[in-house]
Amino acid sequence: MRLPHRVLSSLDKKQVAYSFSRAARDYDRVAELQPVVAKHLLSKIQLGSNVGADDFCCDLGVGTGYAIPQLLKLLEPAQVLALDLAEGMLHICRQRHAEQGVHFLCADAETLPLANSSQSLIFSSLAIQWCPHPERLLQEIARVLKPGACAYLATLGPASLYELRDAWAELDDQPHVNRFLSAQDWLDCLPDSLRSCELEVQEQVLYYPDLPALMRSLKDLGANPVAGRQAAGLGGRARLQALAEIYEGYRQTQGLPLTYQTYYWVLKKSVK
Ligand SMILES: C[S@@+](CC[C@H](N)C(=O)[O-])C[C@H]1O[C@@H](n2cnc3c(N)ncnc32)[C@H](O)[C@@H]1O
């Protein structure tokens, strides 16, 4: 069976880590959507039982650590494990968050170097769309969560970046923009021990003055690696000019739109 997420499996993790490491220093300045999404995801956190000083909450794909202060406050006196694939992101995160009770770990969310049932909560905002093997990721989340604990995940849905994907599709059939899993794709990967408790879908549209500014924003965020791109490349100046002309067809009064469809997902691990 060829599941849609097989398309993602060619995503090169070294390239992902490199792009985010390179973007880390300026990430907070250019990240427009990310703080909004993290804030909304944080608002969903409910704690069924009290947490103690020995409890851990893992922020998977922590980036520069935008959510760390709020996680520490919400979960006090629990400790926060700031985990990211990109050394460069963790470096900035470590500089910004010297608070007590924060630990840093450079690791891959699909192969977590964490003990079974060791985490009282998992938080992950706009990171898991970079994981090419969603079944593996969800199995790892299920394995490391304590029984009865929850994972709060925000990720991008398939309508995200559709204007850019559709504009490229008028030029060629190569992959230029990542594809994102649908809610059903994610549900199909859910292990038996995880139950989906809530799924909220939102759409946000960002606007740019022109195509170079739009493309630069993706690059500055580190969000430019594309599964299978080695074969496609971006093309020369003439192709980018052709793309810009096509994209003009989407222009609105605020500028050139780029849509982000965000899934806010709450999963709970069974108690047995
Ligand atoms: C768009 S940033 C989001 C960062 C932060 N959560 C925020 O909301 O600002 C995505 C982050 O996920 C990390 N990431 C990507 N793939 C990962 C993986 N397989 N395991 C752990 N982190 C990963 C990247 O290095 C990057 O820091």
The ligand as a Gaussian input file, in Angstrom:
#p B3LYP/6-31G(d) Opt

LIG

0 1
 C        9.489000      25.248000      13.040000
 S       10.600000      24.838000      14.318000
 C        9.521000      24.936000      15.735000
 C       10.294000      25.222000      16.976000
 C        9.468000      25.519000      18.232000
 N        8.722000      24.356000      18.658000
 C        8.558000      26.700000      18.000000
 O        7.343000      26.549000      18.118000
 O        9.068000      27.799000      17.724000
 C       10.779000      23.066000      14.114000
 C       11.826000      22.464000      15.055000
 O       11.730000      21.039000      14.997000
 C       13.034000      20.503000      15.009000
 N       13.003000      19.144000      14.424000
 C       12.812000      18.811000      13.125000
 N       12.844000      17.473000      12.981000
 C       13.050000      16.950000      14.223000
 C       13.194000      15.624000      14.727000
 N       13.139000      14.556000      13.910000
 N       13.414000      15.462000      16.048000
 C       13.506000      16.539000      16.880000
 N       13.376000      17.816000      16.460000
 C       13.148000      18.027000      15.145000
 C       13.850000      21.501000      14.184000
 O       15.234000      21.388000      14.393000
 C       13.248000      22.825000      14.674000
 O       13.947000      23.330000      15.789000

